[in-house]
């Protein structure tokens, strides 16, 4: 295929995708909310890669055991400085081509660091968090991506936006009440949740059906309750716990 034809193909695909998103957004217009957040992620100076590699460094370095749920193009997975990496994704990337539920159902390994960036839906990320707590050592760390949406479109289930956090933030609301863990949200890279497992007798509230059906207005109302910290302060609070 010539360069011109390739460009034409990409352009057509881009236009089709834009049209699809526009139709979806009109379809769910009743869920819209005027509030938007300009998080300025590009100005923060840190991202999930920096977070995970810091956790790897303090839990054994190259010998730290790392698990990633949701690998996609391996942007994070290939950047993690560990010799013992397991990556789970049903479509691409990582080392295991399966769902996270399938992986955890048979997993016997205990990890030092786990990163969760799979299906961005509350019930699934809740299940991934509970399974991860069973699979990480006491004193180990679990991090999450996409806890801070910037608009109702980024939050919406099903996905109607190219930039999509989904409603992962609903788990963050519950992690405030969790026992046996220390939890914060780092104010970087679409909101990186960071949790340290303090004990084996941990507990997270069950999936809440009212929270499950909540829309973006709920997030706007609860945002001030979320433990959002700068990169430095959040790491200090969790690692020092």
C-alpha positions in Angstrom: 0.0 0.0 0.0 1.4 3.4 -0.9 2.0 6.1 1.7 -0.9 8.1 0.2 -3.3 5.2 0.4 -2.2 4.5 4.0 -2.8 8.1 5.0 -6.2 8.0 3.2 -7.1 4.8 5.1 -6.0 6.2 8.5 -7.9 9.4 7.8 -11.1 7.5 6.8 -10.8 5.3 9.9 -10.3 8.4 12.1 -13.4 10.1 10.6 -15.5 7.0 11.1 -14.4 6.7 14.7 -15.2 10.3 15.4 -18.6 9.9 13.8 -19.2 6.8 15.9 -18.3 8.6 19.1 -20.5 11.6 18.2 -23.5 9.3 17.7 -22.8 7.5 21.0 -22.5 10.8 22.9 -25.8 12.0 21.5 -27.4 8.7 22.5 -26.4 9.1 26.1 -26.8 12.9 26.3 -29.3 12.4 29.2 -26.2 11.3 31.3 -24.3 14.5 30.5 -22.9 16.8 33.2 -21.4 20.3 32.7 -18.5 19.9 35.2 -15.1 19.2 33.7 -11.7 18.9 35.3 -8.4 20.2 33.8 -6.1 17.8 35.6 -3.0 18.9 33.5 -1.5 15.5 33.6 1.3 16.5 31.2 2.6 19.0 33.8 2.9 16.5 36.7 6.3 15.1 35.8 5.5 11.6 36.8 3.3 8.8 35.5 2.3 5.2 36.2 5.6 3.9 34.8 7.5 6.0 37.4 5.2 4.8 40.1 5.6 1.1 39.3 9.3 1.3 38.9 9.7 3.0 42.3 7.6 0.2 43.9 9.7 -2.4 42.1 12.9 -0.7 43.4 11.9 -0.9 47.0 10.5 -4.4 46.9 13.5 -6.3 45.5 14.5 -4.4 42.3 15.2 -6.8 39.5 14.1 -9.7 41.7 10.8 -8.2 42.6 7.8 -10.2 41.4 5.4 -8.1 39.3 1.9 -8.7 37.9 0.1 -6.5 35.4 -3.6 -6.8 34.6 -4.4 -5.2 31.3 -1.2 -4.9 29.2 -2.5 -3.8 25.7 0.6 -2.4 23.8 3.0 -3.2 26.7 3.8 0.5 27.2 4.1 -0.1 30.9 4.9 -3.8 30.9 8.1 -3.4 28.8 9.2 -0.5 31.0 9.1 -2.3 34.3 12.6 -3.2 35.6 11.9 -6.7 36.9 13.1 -10.1 35.7 10.0 -11.7 37.0 7.1 -10.2 35.1 3.6 -11.6 34.5 1.2 -9.8 32.2 -2.4 -10.7 31.7 -4.6 -9.5 28.8 -7.3 -11.2 26.8 -6.3 -9.3 23.6 -2.7 -8.3 23.4 0.6 -7.8 25.3 1.9 -9.4 28.5 2.6 -13.1 28.9 -0.9 -14.6 29.5 -3.7 -14.4 26.9 -6.7 -14.7 29.2 -9.1 -12.6 31.4 -8.0 -11.6 34.9 -10.7 -13.8 36.4 -9.3 -16.8 34.6 -5.8 -16.0 35.7 -6.6 -15.4 39.4 -8.8 -18.6 39.5 -5.6 -20.7 39.0 -2.9 -18.4 40.3 -0.7 -19.7 43.2 2.0 -17.1 42.9 2.5 -14.3 45.5 3.6 -11.0 44.0 5.4 -8.0 45.4 3.8 -5.4 43.1 0.6 -5.6 41.1 -0.8 -3.0 38.6 -4.4 -3.1 37.6 -5.5 -1.5 34.3 -7.9 -4.0 32.9 -11.6 -3.6 32.1 -12.5 -0.1 33.3 -15.8 -1.1 34.9 -16.5 -0.9 38.6 -17.6 -4.4 39.3 -14.6 -5.9 37.4 -12.0 -3.6 39.0 -13.5 -4.4 42.4 -13.1 -8.1 41.7 -9.5 -7.5 40.4 -8.7 -5.6 43.6 -9.9 -8.4 45.9 -8.1 -11.0 43.8 -5.0 -8.9 43.8 -5.1 -8.6 47.6 -5.1 -12.4 47.8 -2.1 -12.5 45.5 0.2 -9.9 46.9 2.5 -10.2 50.0 1.8 -8.4 53.2 3.7 -5.1 52.8 3.3 -5.4 49.0 1.7 -2.8 46.7 -1.2 -2.7 44.3 -1.6 0.2 42.0 -4.5 1.2 39.7 -4.9 3.3 36.6 -7.7 5.8 35.8 -9.2 6.8 39.1 -9.8 10.5 38.1 -12.0 11.1 35.1 -12.0 14.6 33.6 -15.6 14.6 32.3 -18.8 12.6 32.1 -17.7 11.3 28.7 -14.4 9.8 30.1 -16.4 8.2 32.9 -19.3 6.9 30.9 -20.2 3.2 30.7 -20.2 2.0 27.9 -17.2 3.8 26.5 -18.1 6.8 24.3 -14.8 8.6 24.3 -11.3 8.0 23.0 -9.9 8.9 26.4 -11.7 6.5 28.8 -11.2 6.0 32.5 -14.6 4.3 32.9 -16.0 4.2 36.4 -13.0 2.8 38.2 -13.3 5.8 40.7 -16.2 3.9 42.4 -13.7 1.5 43.8 -11.7 4.4 45.2 -14.8 5.5 47.1 -15.0 2.1 48.8 -11.2 1.8 49.4 -11.6 4.8 51.8 -13.6 2.4 54.0 -11.3 -0.7 53.5 -9.6 -2.4 56.4 -6.0 -3.8 56.4 -4.8 -1.5 53.7 -3.4 2.0 53.2 -4.8 3.8 50.2 -4.3 7.1 48.3 -4.7 8.5 44.8 -1.7 10.0 43.2 -2.5 13.2 41.3 -0.8 11.9 38.1 -1.6 10.1 34.9 -5.4 10.1 35.0 -5.3 9.2 38.7 -3.1 6.4 39.9 -4.6 4.6 42.9 -1.9 3.2 45.3 -2.6 0.7 48.0 -0.3 -1.1 50.5 -1.5 -4.4 52.0 -1.0 -4.2 55.7 -2.5 -7.5 56.9 -4.0 -10.7 55.6 -7.3 -10.0 57.3 -8.1 -7.1 54.9 -11.6 -6.2 53.8 -13.2 -4.1 51.1 -16.9 -3.3 51.1 -18.9 -5.5 48.7 -20.1 -4.1 45.3 -22.7 -1.5 46.1 -25.6 -1.6 43.7 -26.5 2.1 44.3 -22.9 3.1 43.6 -22.8 0.8 40.6 -25.6 2.7 38.9 -24.2 6.2 39.9 -23.4 8.6 37.2 -20.7 11.4 36.9 -22.6 13.7 39.2 -21.9 11.3 42.1 -18.2 11.6 41.3 -18.4 15.4 41.4 -20.1 15.3 44.7 -17.7 12.9 46.4 -14.4 14.1 44.9 -13.5 16.2 48.0 -13.6 13.0 50.1 -11.1 11.1 48.0 -7.5 10.9 49.4 -5.8 12.7 46.5 -2.1 13.4 47.0 0.9 14.7 45.1 3.3 12.0 43.8 5.8 12.6 46.6 3.3 13.0 49.4 1.3 10.0 48.3 4.3 7.7 48.1 5.5 8.9 51.5 2.1 8.2 53.1 1.6 4.7 51.7 5.2 3.4 51.8 5.6 4.7 55.4 2.4 3.0 56.6 
